[in-house]
Amino acid sequence: MRAERDARLRSDAAANRERILEVALAELTRSADVPLSTIAKKAGVGQGTLYRNFPSREALVLEIYRHEMRQVADTAAELLRTRAPDQALREWMGHLARFAMAKAGLADALHKAISASCGQEKPGHGQMTEAVAILLRANEEVGTIRPGVTTDDFLLAIAGLWQIGPDANGQARARRLLDLVMDGLRTGAPGAAGPGAAAGGAS
């Protein structure tokens, strides 16, 4: 009986945490200065529950970003299980573009949180780098991208994504940028597929 109760409490606590993160993402995207009491109320939890999970605004913002980055990073392995490597890479780039544009509104809150945390780097960077590495490695193994491309090369090439807004024009610009990057990766590939092989991955 006690074990069942403890399991239920853990399940409830996990559900509360997920709900807080979901509501906080939406609210902080609208305004970096939204009161935490508003987030707690809309999430249907007490302020004590919110502070037990996230003792400060900075901790909440950083965890939102880490959570979202982890979801995007995890998508890489999922795509490689169901797509050809070059299709997986291009489709994953589309996921990253949507994440970058949708989270543009969180940039102000994230900047404030990092500043308050003594300037530490954005969370999730390691997971993102690992996701890029497995995608590049899978493509290089089958010859669908040029050899020797590093994760740093790739991340620098797509850095412009973080400067693109979420409007319709921004989405078109993101697709064009990613298509150009993909074309560049294919140039010199020993076994590159023909044109349009990854057309389904547009963001």
C-alpha positions, 0 to 999 in steps of 0.5 A, a space after each residue: 500500500 505504501 509503495 503504491 502511494 509513493 508511486 502515485 506521489 512520484 507520478 503526481 510530482 512528475 506531472 506537476 513538473 511537466 505542467 509547470 514547464 509547459 505553462 512557463 514556456 508559453 508565458 515566458 515566451 510572451 513576457 520575460 517578466 511574467 510573475 511566477 505566481 501567474 505561472 503557478 496559477 495557470 499550471 494549477 499548482 501552489 507557489 510552494 510546489 513551483 518553488 520546490 521544483 524550481 527555486 528561482 526564476 533563473 532555475 525555471 528558465 534554464 530548465 525550460 531551455 534544457 528540456 526543449 533542447 533535449 527533446 530536439 536532440 533526442 529526435 536525431 536518434 529517432 529519425 536515424 531509425 526510420 530514415 536514410 541518413 541524409 533524409 534524417 539529417 535534413 529533417 532534423 535540421 527542420 526540427 531545429 529550425 522550428 525550435 529556434 524560431 518558436 523559442 525566439 520569444 524566450 531569448 530575453 528571459 534566457 539572457 536574463 537567466 544566464 546573466 543572473 547565473 554568472 554567465 554560464 553557457 546555454 544549457 543543452 549544448 552538449 546534447 545538441 552537439 552529440 545529436 549533430 555528431 551522430 547525424 554527421 557520422 551516420 552520413 559520412 559512413 554511407 558517403 552522403 556528405 563530404 568527409 571531414 565535416 565537424 560538429 563545429 563546422 555544422 553549428 557555425 553553418 546553421 548559426 543564422 537560424 537563431 537570428 530568424 523570426 517566426 513569421 512566414 517570411 522567416 520560415 521561408 528564409 530558414 528553409 532556404 538556409 538549410 537547403 543551402 547548408 545541405 547542398 554544401 554538405 553533399 558537395 564532394 560526397 563520395 556517394 551523394 544521392 541525387 537532387 531533392 533526396 531530402 526534400 521531405 525534410 523542409 522546415 
